[in-house]
Amino acid sequence: MNKDTIASRTYRLGSDHHVKVEIHQPVAVDDDYKCSYTIGWPDREEVGHAMGIDAIQAIFLALQKVGIEIYCSKPAKRGDLIWHEPGGGYGLPLPKNLADLYEGDDPPI
């Protein structure tokens, strides 16, 4: 885990691979905050960020962006991406317009 990583989670992808998600410490950028994240897919590392008016909003929006990437990924749609158990969901927030992607134990937020 990087020294600026504040949270991480690892998903299983099939029997041989993992997908690691890391949320990084928000940093002040002018009057806003930037929260970066990484998603470590087996074939690539995806890096992104979210901007918020404060650190909490930046973290929440970064988690939503990660949620969109995870729930809309091909492995998730195929049912190959697993957190705790198959079909149990991924435990990330989604925007209201994507709440129909929740599954298993995922509560709509």
C-alpha positions in Angstrom: 0.0 0.0 0.0 1.3 3.5 -0.9 2.0 5.8 2.0 -0.8 8.1 0.7 -3.3 5.2 0.4 -6.1 5.7 2.9 -8.2 2.6 2.0 -7.9 -0.4 -0.2 -9.8 -3.5 -1.3 -9.0 -6.5 -3.3 -11.5 -8.4 -5.5 -11.0 -11.8 -7.0 -11.1 -12.2 -10.7 -11.5 -15.8 -11.7 -9.3 -18.3 -9.8 -5.9 -16.8 -10.6 -6.2 -13.0 -10.6 -7.0 -10.1 -8.3 -8.1 -6.5 -8.8 -6.8 -4.1 -6.2 -8.5 -0.8 -5.6 -6.7 2.0 -3.7 -8.2 5.3 -2.5 -5.5 8.0 -1.9 -5.4 10.8 0.6 -7.2 13.9 -0.7 -5.0 16.9 -1.4 -5.9 20.6 -1.6 -5.9 22.1 -5.1 -6.7 25.8 -5.0 -10.1 26.0 -3.2 -11.0 22.4 -3.8 -9.8 18.9 -3.0 -8.6 16.1 -5.3 -8.9 12.4 -4.3 -7.0 10.0 -6.6 -7.6 6.3 -7.0 -6.1 3.3 -8.7 -7.6 0.1 -9.9 -5.1 -2.6 -10.6 -6.6 -4.8 -13.2 -4.5 -7.9 -14.2 -3.6 -6.3 -17.6 -3.4 -2.6 -16.7 -3.5 0.0 -13.9 -6.3 2.5 -14.2 -5.7 5.8 -12.5 -8.3 8.5 -11.9 -9.4 11.2 -9.5 -12.4 13.1 -8.3 -12.7 16.7 -7.2 -14.8 18.0 -4.3 -15.3 21.2 -2.4 -13.9 19.4 0.7 -12.0 16.2 1.4 -15.1 14.2 2.3 -16.9 15.1 -0.9 -13.7 14.3 -2.9 -13.5 10.8 -1.2 -17.1 10.1 -1.8 -17.0 11.1 -5.5 -13.8 9.0 -6.0 -15.6 6.0 -4.4 -18.5 6.5 -6.8 -16.2 6.7 -9.8 -14.5 3.5 -8.7 -18.0 2.0 -8.3 -18.9 2.9 -11.8 -15.7 1.4 -13.1 -16.1 -1.8 -11.1 -19.9 -2.4 -11.7 -19.7 -1.5 -15.4 -16.6 -3.6 -16.1 -16.8 -6.7 -18.4 -15.6 -9.0 -15.6 -18.5 -7.8 -13.3 -21.0 -8.1 -16.0 -19.9 -11.7 -16.7 -20.0 -12.5 -13.0 -16.3 -13.2 -12.9 -15.4 -10.4 -10.4 -16.0 -11.4 -6.7 -15.7 -9.5 -3.5 -17.0 -11.8 -0.7 -19.1 -14.3 -2.6 -20.4 -14.7 -6.1 -23.3 -12.4 -6.7 -22.8 -10.7 -3.4 -22.1 -7.2 -4.8 -19.1 -5.0 -4.7 -19.7 -2.7 -1.7 -19.2 0.6 -3.5 -21.5 3.6 -3.8 -23.1 4.3 -7.2 -24.9 7.4 -8.5 -28.7 7.1 -8.3 -29.0 6.7 -12.0 -26.9 3.5 -11.8 -28.5 2.0 -8.7 -30.0 -0.8 -10.8 -26.5 -2.3 -11.0 -26.5 -3.1 -7.3 -26.7 -6.8 -6.6 -26.6 -9.2 -3.7 -26.0 -7.5 -0.4 -25.4 -4.1 -1.9 -27.8 -1.6 -0.4 -28.9 1.3 -2.6 -27.3 4.4 -1.2 
